[in-house]
Amino acid sequence: MDFKIEENYFYVDGLYYFRNTSSKEINRRLFYPFPQDKAFGKVDSIFVINIQDSLKEINLHNNLKGSSFTIHIDPDTTAIYRIGYRQKLKETKAEYILTTTQSWGIPFTQVNYTLEFPKEFSLDSISYMPDSLREENNSYIFFWHKENFMPDKNFEINYKKQEGTLNGRE
C-alpha cells in the first residue's frame, strides 16, 4: 500500500490479496470506506482493477462515505485487486481507514506500507511508527512492514507546512 501527500491531496494506491481456501467460488460485495471529517474533502479518481483479469469490468458504486464493488475469487486461489483513490485535504491531516479489518476477525497476514511526503512538510504525529526512512530529492519516504497485523487504530498523519526561507534565513 502506497500513500502520498502532495499539495492538498492524499493519494492511496495498493494491492489487496484475497484468499479463498474453500472449494467453492466466492463473489462478495465489499465496502471500501473513506474518512468522514471536516478535515477531508471529496474523494475522486477512484479505481478498482482485478490484476488477473484487468479487462473485466468492476461494478463500482461510489458515495461520500465510500465505494462498494464485488470481488470474485475462484476456489483455492488468491485474487489480487489494485485499489486507489485521491482525496482532497482541507486541513493538514490525512487518514486511511484500517479498523474495518476488525470486523473480519482475521488479521492481515502481511502488510507493507509506504508514505511519501514533500520535505517542506514536517510531521506532527503519525499513528504507527515507521520501520525506516529514506530521503529523496524533494521528499521523504517512510516504510512499514507488519505480519499478523490487526489494526487497533486507523493510519493517521498530522503534518504542517513549514514556512519558507529566504537565502537560508527565516
Protein Blocks (a to p, Z undefined) as FASTA:
>chain_A
ZZddehjaccdddddddddfbfbdcdddddddddddfkbccdehiacddfklmmbccddd
ddfkbccddddddehiacddddddddddfbdcddddfklmmmnopacfbdcddddddfkb
ccfbdfbdcfbdcddfkbccdddddehiacfbdcddddddddddeehiZZ
